[in-house]
Amino acid sequence: MTGVAPDLSPALRFEVSDFYTRYAECLDDGRFEDWPSFFSANATYRVTTRENHDAGMPLSMIYCNGRGMMQDRISALRMANIYEPHVYCHMTSGLRVESQNGPDMTVRSAFSVMRTMTEGASSVFACGRSFDVLTRESGALVFRQRLIILDSRQIHTLLVIPL
């Protein structure tokens, strides 16, 4: 969506920015069990490639429908998946509220995720755009929908930690 962003109060702009900062900190700090709390109970979370998105293909690398699927993903991360230990550093930029309709806001941003392996090597793990719908639950912002569109279709390792 292009055009003029809605006229938001500075307090609401800060609240949205702070929400995305807290989301990134949750993941970067390894507090994965807290990750589903950033979503409404029936939220969707999808990670797809730009190629699939532009072609209108619904194929996703990750698809979670509801908090339960997100919690299962974290349980698998902790107990079942085998992967080389690493940490992420999420960076969000170009954060823009595109529209607001009652309690819902559509938000677009760009992101990059640096990955650092245990031996210290760092590299760009993922970058792209996110198209999100935020809403309020009990007065707090949460994702109702989070669509991550990766610029590259190549992921160098198992996509274990959420983006």
N, C-alpha and C positions, 0 to 999 in steps of 0.2 A: 504494500500500500504506500502510496506517495501522497504528498500534500502537506498541509499545515497541521502540526500536532495540536491537540486540544490545549486550551489555556489552563494549565495546572498550577496550583499554588506551589510556592517554593517548598512548603512542608511536605506536600505529596510527592514532588519530584525527589526530595531527599529520602523519603520513605521507600520509594521504588529503588533508588540507587543503593540504599542501605540493605534492602532485601537481597539484591543480587550480590552484594559484598558478603553478607552473612552466608548465603548459599555457597559461594566459592570457598569461604573459610571452613565451612563444615566439611567439604570434600578434601580440601588441602590439609586439614588437620586430622584426617582419618576418622572423623566421627560419622561413619557411614550409617550407623543405626539411626542417626538423627535425620538423614537425608529424606526419607519419606514424609517427615513432618512438614516439609516445604511444599507439599502438594495437598490438594483437597482429596477427600476420601475416594472420589471417582475420577480423579485426574488421569490424563493420558500423558505418557512420556515416550517420545520416539527419537531415535537417532537414525538418520538416513544419509545418503550421499547426495551431493548436488545433482549428479547425473540422474539418479532415480527420481529425485524431486522434480527436476526440470522436465523429465519425460512423463510426469504424472503417474509414476509407478509407486504403489503403496508399500513396496518392500522396505523393511527397516532392519537395521543391524541389531537394534534393541527396540522392543515394544513392550511397554508396561501399561496395563489398563487397571488402574486403581492402586491404592497403597499396598494392598496385599501382595500384588506381583512385585512391587518395589521391595517390600520386606523380604520376599523370597529371594530376590536377586542379591540382597545384602547377605542373607544367610548362606547362599551358595558361595559368595565371595569369601566369606570368613571360613567356611567349613569344607567346601567341595572343590573349588577351583584351585588348580596348581599353576602358579605363574611366578616369574622372577619378581622379587620385591622391588617396588618403585614407589615414588611419590609424584604427585601432580602439583602444579602451580597454575591456577586458573586466572586468566586476565580477561576482563570484560571491558569493551569500549563501545562507543557509538550507541549507548543506551538511549532509546527514544520511545516514549509513549506515543503510539500512533493514533489511538482512539480510546474513548471512554464511553461506556454505555452502562449507566447505573453502577453497580459494584464491579463490573468487569472492565479491564483495561487490556488492550492489545499492545504488546511491547516487543520491540525489535532490538537486537544487539548483535555485535560481532564479538567473537571470542577467540582466544588461543589458549592452548594448554601445553605447558612445558612438562616434560617427564624427566625425572632424575632417577637413575638407577643407583643401586647400593654402592657401586664402585665410584660413583660421582659423575658419570657422563650424563650430560643434559642434552635434550633435543626437543624440537617441536613435535609433539605427539599428535595434536589435532588442532585444526582451526576451521572457522566457518562462521555461520550465522545462527541465531536462534530467533524463533517466532513464537511468542508466548501469549497466553491469556492468563492474566492475574485476576483474582477475585478476593473477597474477604470471607474469612471464617472466624467467628468469635472476635471480630474487630481486627484481625491480623491478615496481612497479605499472604496468599498462597497461590501456587500455580494450579490452574484448572486444566491447562494444556501447555505442554512444553515440547516444541519441535526443534530439534538440533539438526542442522543441515551441514554436513562436513564438506569442505572444499575438495578433499581427496577421497577416493574410494579405497585407498590403501591404508590399512591400520597395521603398524609394525608388530604389534603383539596383541594378544587377546584383550579385547575391550572389556576390562573387568570393572574398573572404578567408574562410576557414573560421570558424565560430563556436565 
